């Protein structure tokens, strides 16, 4: 068994990182230490059933003990090993080893400042000079927590750059909440909405609210007053009867929408042109059995996440952006583009993708925040304290967490 594990780590070295090859080797060596015990077990074909059961229980206890030992000691030992690699790379100006060690240290644990301190301690090194750019690549640190009222469900977020205000669609209380740049709570907007489900901006700086309960969406001008309302009920007849608008975003003057019927559980994708004097809703025939769930805009690209299979597809692209890697995630709650990167919110993780769609890091919100139990609902990008930031809402606490990126 132990030799088979070692053979596997050698045969599939390209598909297994050094970190986990080392972990598998560690398991193999521990199993080798128990070879005598395993040999005794295999050499007792005539033993009683009771003896076999006792020996099997012994194996399970040994395996459980081994797993516990790995969970408790392996992360710490791997951290020391990669810190040693990082310091050696800085001293030798080894850029490749620096990138590897830094990636291992920052991709698998929250940044506590240790890596930055190690890089700053080495001066006059060409590699040390480039470490700041690498650190920025993995930057993801909690900055603030914005409290909502008790019972709030922050279903959608949007940060408006023109006034540095964060807007929150409170699904349960039928309000649009607002937070200033310093976290100050502003007066909420009571727009007569029922179950506001999404927020999205147009290219003229307007903010649209998806009023799911009334099957319409409203536009807020720069003064946060409603200056346009588009009713969708006249267009929803036949199989679309009773559908309400759940999600939306704009590409140019075209609004892309997802509508859902809560009774039939059917979902539809539709478009309309805001430049038309009387916009007409056009339903888009979907392919296969994929049901559209959410729409997100990344730069000039429009992405749809659907069910079943949580498949992702690029509907419209102003430029070619690969989506093969990093986008097939269940429970997608957010997708934003910042500084050449894309950030995906899925299954309580923030996943950072580079311009080629390759994952840079995947941070667990529970681990980073140091809490047990959260349910990420939505995400938005904006500015906080003069730096780029991500805003992530939590359904359990009703809070919004701010992360520096």
N, C-alpha and C positions, 0 to 999 in steps of 0.2 A: 504493500500500500504506500509506504513512504517513498519508495523508488518511483512509483507511478506518479505521485505528486511532483517529484523533482523532474521527471521526464516531461510532464505537462508544462511546467514553468519554462523549460527550455524550448519546447516545441512551439509554444504560442507566445513567445516573448514580445512580439510586436503588438499583440492585443492586450497585454497585461502590463501595467506600469511597474516601474522598479519597486515602488512602494508595496504593491500587492504581491509581486513575485517574492519579495523578502518575507512577507507575511506567510505565504504558502510554504516557503522553505522552512520557516520557523515551526510551522505545524508538522512538516515532515520529520524534522529532527526530533521533535517531542514524541512523535509516534515511534520513531526508531528507538528511543529510550525505553519504550514499553514493548519492544519486540519479544522479549522473553515471555511476558504475560500473554501476548497474542499467540505465541507459539504453543503455549500450554493449552489455550482455548481450542486451537485447531487440532491438537493431538489427542483429543478425548472423544472419539466417535462413539465409544461404548458407555459414556458417562450417563448418569441418570438425568431425567428432565429437570429435576431440582438443581442439580449441579450446573447444567447448562444455563438455567435461569439466573443462578447466582453469578456465574461468570459474565453473562450478558449485562447484568446490572453493574458489574464492576467496570466493564468497558464504557458503559454510558456515563458512569461517574467520572472516569478518567477523561473522556471527551469533554464533558461539561466543565471539569476543572481546567482543562486546556483552553477552552474558549474563554472562560472567565479570566484566566491569566493573560491571554492575548488582549482582551478588551481593556484590561486595567493597565497593562504595562507596555503594550506595543505602541500606542499613540505617543506616549512620552519618549520612548526610546527612539522612535522614528523622528520625532521633533529634534532631539539632540543630534541625531545623525545628519539631518538636513541643515541644521544650524552650523554644524562643522563644515559641511560642504559649501554653505553660503560664505562663511568667513574665508575658507580656502580659495574660493573663486574670486573674492574681492582682493585678496592679497596677491594672487597670481594673474589678475586681469583676465580671467577665463569667463568670457561673456556667455558661452553656451551653458557652462555649469551654473553660472549665476541665475540664468533664466530658469533652469530646471529646479534648482533648490528653492528659489523664491516662489515658483509656481506651486511646488509641493507644500511649502509652509503656509501660503496664503489661500490656496484653494480648498484646503481641508479643515481650516480652523479660523475663527474670527481673528482679525488683526488686532493684537494687543499692544502694538508699538515696538515689540522686540525686534522685528525684522528691520524696521526703519532705523532703530538705534544702532543695529549692527552695521548697516550701510553708512550711517553718518560717522561712525567711529573710524572708518578707513578714509583718510584724506589723501589727495594727490594721486589717486588711482584713476585711470581712464574708465575702468569698469564701475567704480564708485560714482563717477559723474553720470553714468547712464542708469544707475539704479533708481533715481527719482522717477524716470519715465516708466520703469517697470512697476514701481510701487503704485503709481497712478493707475496703471492697468488693472490692479487688483483692489483698488480703493473701494471700500464699502463699510461704512461705520455709522452707527446710530448717532443722530444729532439732537433730536427732540421728539417729544410725544405730545400730540395735540388731543385733548380730551373732548369727546362728544357728550351730549346729555345722556342720561341713563335710558337705556332701551333703544338708542339710535342704531340704525343699520346703514353704515356708509357704503352704499351700493356702488357709487361711482365718484371719481375724483377728476378735477381738472385745475391746472395752475395757469392763471392768466398772466402773461409776461408784462402786459401793458400797465397793470396796477399791482403786480406782485401779490395777488390774492389767490388763495386756494379755495376752490368751490367743492362742496361735498353734497351729493344727492342722498339725502336721508330718506331711505325707502319706507321705513316704518312710520315716521312722523310727517311725511309728505312735505318736507321743507328742503330748501337749498341753503345749507350752512356755509359760512364764510370765515376764513382765518387770514389775518394780516401777516406780513412778513416776519414779525417778531412773535408770532403765535397768538396774538391778541384775538379774542373771539369777537367777530363783528355781528351785527344784527342779521338774523336769518331772513331769507326771502320766502314769503308765503305767496306763491304764484297761482294758487288754486289748483295745483297739481295733485294727482292721486297716484301714489306709488312711482315716483320718479326713478327711472332705471338707469339712465346713462347721460353723460355730458360730452359734448364734442364742439370744436371750434370750426368756424369757416375762415376763409382767407381774408376777409374784411375785418377780422377781429371780433366778430360776434360769437356769443356762446349759446349753443342750442341745448335745450333740456328735453329729453325723451320722457313725455308724460304718458307712461304706460297705461294707467287706469283710465285715461280719457282718450287714448289713441290719437295723440297729436304731439307735435313738438313745437316749442316756443323759442324765440330768439331773444337774448338779452343784449342790449347795446352796451356801449362803454360805461354808461351810468347805471348799469344793472337793471334798467327798466325794460319791460317787454315791448319790443317794437315790431314783432311779427309772429303770427300764429298760423300754423298749417294743420288743418284738420285732415285726418286720414280715413275717417269712417266712410265718407262717400265713395272711396275707392275699394273698400273691403266688402265685396259682395260674393255670393257663391261660396266656393271653398275657402275664401279668405274672410268670410263673415265672422265677426267677433275677435279678430286678431288685433293685438296691441303692439305698439312699437317698443322693442326691447333694447336695441343697440344701433348705433349709427356713427358715421364719420364722413368727411367730405374729401373729395379729390377734385380740385378746381371748383367749378360751380355745381358739380354733381354730388348729391347726397346718396350714400349707400346705407340701406337700412335692413335690419332684421326684425320681422314681426312674428309674434307668437300667439297662438290660441291656447289658452290655459285649459279649455274644456277638451279639445281634441288632441292637444299636445303637438299639433302641427306647427312647423316653423317655415317662414318664407323669407326670401331675399328680394328686395325691391330697390329701385332708384327713382330719383326725380331731379330735375334741373332747376336750381334756385333762380337762374337768370330769366326763366319764363315768367310772363306776367301772371299766368295761372298754372303753376306747376302740376304736371300729371304724373301720378304714381304708376311706374311700370314694374310689374312683377317679373323676376328673372327665374327662368326654369332651371332648377338644379339638376345635377347629374348624379345618377345612382341613388343610393339610399341615405346619403349624408345629409343630416339636418343642420343648417347653419345656427350657430349659437351666439358668437360674438364677432364683431368687426373691429379692426384696429388699423390705424394709419401709422406707417413708419417712413419718414421722409415723404416721398411721392409714391410709396407702395401701399397697397391695400391688402390686408391679410384677413382671411376668414378662418375661424376655428369652429369645427363642427362635431357632431356626434352621430353615430357611434365611432369609436376608434380615435376620437380627438384628433382627426386629421386636419392638417393645415394646408392651405393652398393660396398661392399668390393670385389674386383676381386681376389686378392691374399693376403694372410696374413701369415707372418712368425710366428706370435703369435696371439692369439685370442684377438681382441679388439672390444668391443660392438660398434655398430653404430646406435642403435635404437634411441638414444636421441641426439639431437643437430645437426644432419647431414641433416635433411630434410628441407633445406632452399632454396628458389629460388635465382637465380642470384649468384651462388657460384663463387667467383673469386680467391680464394686462400685457401690452406690448408697446414699448416706446423706443424712440431712437434718440441718442444723445452722443454727440462728438464722434461719429463714425462707428459707434457700437449700438447694438440693440439689447434691450433688457426685457426679459420675458418673465412674467409672474405665473408660476404654475405649481400647484401642490405645496403651498407654503414655502416655496423656494424662489429666490431671485436668480435668474440664469442670464449671464452676460455672454453675448455672442459677438464675434468680430465681424468685419465686413464680408468675410467669406462664409459666414454661418457656422463657424467653428466655436465650440464652447470655450470660454476663457475661465469662468468659474461658475459654481452653483452654490449659493449660500442658503442654508436653512435659516429661516427667520427665527425659529425657536432657539436655535443655538446662538445666533448673533445677539438676540435680545435677552437671552438668558431667562426665558420664560417657558412654562410648560402649558401648551394648549393655546393655539391661535388658528384662525381661519381667514386667510387673506382673501379679500373681496375684490380689490381693484388697485390700480397703480397709476401714477401720473409723474411726469418729469417737470422740473422747474428750477428755480434758484432759491437758495436758503443761505443766509449769511455770506452772500457774495460768491457762493460756489454752486456748481451743478448738484442737484439733489433728486432723490426719488421719494415719493410719498406713497405709502402703502397703508391701506385701511384694513382693520381687523373686525370681523363680524362678531367675535365673542365678546371682546371688551368695548367695541364701538369706537376705539381710538384710531388715530392716524399716526404712523411712525414715519419720521423723517431720517433719511440716510444720505450721507455725503458720498458722492461717487466721483 
